Amino acid sequence: MKNDPIVQQVRDTKDQLAAAFDYDVARIFADLRSREKLVGDRLKDRRKSPNKPMHPSGGSAASGVDTTSPAAG
């Protein structure tokens, strides 16, 4: 597998962060929460606005697939 420099950078950053908090997940999340408070309203609370489908149930008419043709089944 090819070594992706972006993936490696993410892994290195993760390792540095974990080491800075002695690999203590509770301390990592406490730091995360304190950082969230600093940015305040720039973060969106996803719990307040649930995901909506991109198109109505049943698929998209723009799919280009003819489901009415006998050959389609």
LUMTILO-940320 format. One record per residue (C-alpha): residue number from 1; residue in three letters; y, x, z. Coordinates in steps of 0.05 Angstrom, whole numbers, plus 5000, padded with zeros to 4 digits. Example, Ala and Ser with C-alpha at 12.3 -4.5 7.8 and 13.67 -1.06 7.14 Angstrom:
<recs>
<rec num="1" residu="ALA" north="4910" east="5246" up="5156"/>
<rec num="2" residu="SER" north="4979" east="5273" up="5143"/>
</recs>
This chain:
<recs>
<rec num="1" residu="MET" north="5000" east="5000" up="5000"/>
<rec num="2" residu="LYS" north="5069" east="5025" up="4982"/>
<rec num="3" residu="ASN" north="5114" east="5045" up="5039"/>
<rec num="4" residu="ASP" north="5175" east="4999" up="5036"/>
<rec num="5" residu="PRO" north="5237" east="5032" up="5066"/>
<rec num="6" residu="ILE" north="5267" east="4966" up="5088"/>
<rec num="7" residu="VAL" north="5204" east="4945" up="5125"/>
<rec num="8" residu="GLN" north="5201" east="5014" up="5157"/>
<rec num="9" residu="GLN" north="5274" east="5008" up="5179"/>
<rec num="10" residu="VAL" north="5259" east="4940" up="5211"/>
<rec num="11" residu="ARG" north="5199" east="4968" up="5247"/>
<rec num="12" residu="ASP" north="5238" east="5028" up="5272"/>
<rec num="13" residu="THR" north="5294" east="4983" up="5298"/>
<rec num="14" residu="LYS" north="5243" east="4939" up="5333"/>
<rec num="15" residu="ASP" north="5211" east="5000" up="5366"/>
<rec num="16" residu="GLN" north="5279" east="5027" up="5388"/>
<rec num="17" residu="LEU" north="5298" east="4960" up="5418"/>
<rec num="18" residu="ALA" north="5232" east="4952" up="5454"/>
<rec num="19" residu="ALA" north="5236" east="5023" up="5482"/>
<rec num="20" residu="ALA" north="5307" east="5011" up="5506"/>
<rec num="21" residu="PHE" north="5281" east="4955" up="5551"/>
<rec num="22" residu="ASP" north="5217" east="4992" up="5571"/>
<rec num="23" residu="TYR" north="5177" east="4943" up="5528"/>
<rec num="24" residu="ASP" north="5194" east="4887" up="5577"/>
<rec num="25" residu="VAL" north="5197" east="4822" up="5538"/>
<rec num="26" residu="ALA" north="5236" east="4786" up="5593"/>
<rec num="27" residu="ARG" north="5290" east="4839" up="5591"/>
<rec num="28" residu="ILE" north="5292" east="4837" up="5514"/>
<rec num="29" residu="PHE" north="5303" east="4761" up="5515"/>
<rec num="30" residu="ALA" north="5354" east="4765" up="5571"/>
<rec num="31" residu="ASP" north="5394" east="4814" up="5527"/>
<rec num="32" residu="LEU" north="5385" east="4767" up="5467"/>
<rec num="33" residu="ARG" north="5412" east="4708" up="5507"/>
<rec num="34" residu="SER" north="5472" east="4748" up="5530"/>
<rec num="35" residu="ARG" north="5487" east="4768" up="5458"/>
<rec num="36" residu="GLU" north="5482" east="4696" up="5436"/>
<rec num="37" residu="LYS" north="5536" east="4677" up="5486"/>
<rec num="38" residu="LEU" north="5582" east="4730" up="5457"/>
<rec num="39" residu="VAL" north="5580" east="4700" up="5387"/>
<rec num="40" residu="GLY" north="5585" east="4628" up="5412"/>
<rec num="41" residu="ASP" north="5597" east="4577" up="5358"/>
<rec num="42" residu="ARG" north="5579" east="4624" up="5301"/>
<rec num="43" residu="LEU" north="5506" east="4607" up="5315"/>
<rec num="44" residu="LYS" north="5478" east="4540" up="5292"/>
<rec num="45" residu="ASP" north="5436" east="4501" up="5341"/>
<rec num="46" residu="ARG" north="5378" east="4480" up="5296"/>
<rec num="47" residu="ARG" north="5354" east="4430" up="5348"/>
<rec num="48" residu="LYS" north="5415" east="4386" up="5336"/>
<rec num="49" residu="SER" north="5404" east="4379" up="5261"/>
<rec num="50" residu="PRO" north="5331" east="4374" up="5240"/>
<rec num="51" residu="ASN" north="5308" east="4400" up="5173"/>
<rec num="52" residu="LYS" north="5313" east="4351" up="5116"/>
<rec num="53" residu="PRO" north="5268" east="4351" up="5055"/>
<rec num="54" residu="MET" north="5297" east="4382" up="4992"/>
<rec num="55" residu="HIS" north="5274" east="4322" up="4951"/>
<rec num="56" residu="PRO" north="5245" east="4253" up="4968"/>
<rec num="57" residu="SER" north="5172" east="4248" up="4985"/>
<rec num="58" residu="GLY" north="5127" east="4242" up="4925"/>
<rec num="59" residu="GLY" north="5151" east="4304" up="4889"/>
<rec num="60" residu="SER" north="5205" east="4318" up="4839"/>
<rec num="61" residu="ALA" north="5213" east="4284" up="4773"/>
<rec num="62" residu="ALA" north="5239" east="4350" up="4746"/>
<rec num="63" residu="SER" north="5172" east="4386" up="4755"/>
<rec num="64" residu="GLY" north="5156" east="4384" up="4682"/>
<rec num="65" residu="VAL" north="5085" east="4359" up="4694"/>
<rec num="66" residu="ASP" north="5065" east="4295" up="4658"/>
<rec num="67" residu="THR" north="5022" east="4256" up="4707"/>
<rec num="68" residu="THR" north="5017" east="4195" up="4661"/>
<rec num="69" residu="SER" north="4977" east="4231" up="4607"/>
<rec num="70" residu="PRO" north="4901" east="4224" up="4608"/>
<rec num="71" residu="ALA" north="4898" east="4300" up="4599"/>
<rec num="72" residu="ALA" north="4937" east="4309" up="4664"/>
<rec num="73" residu="GLY" north="4880" east="4285" up="4708"/>
</recs>
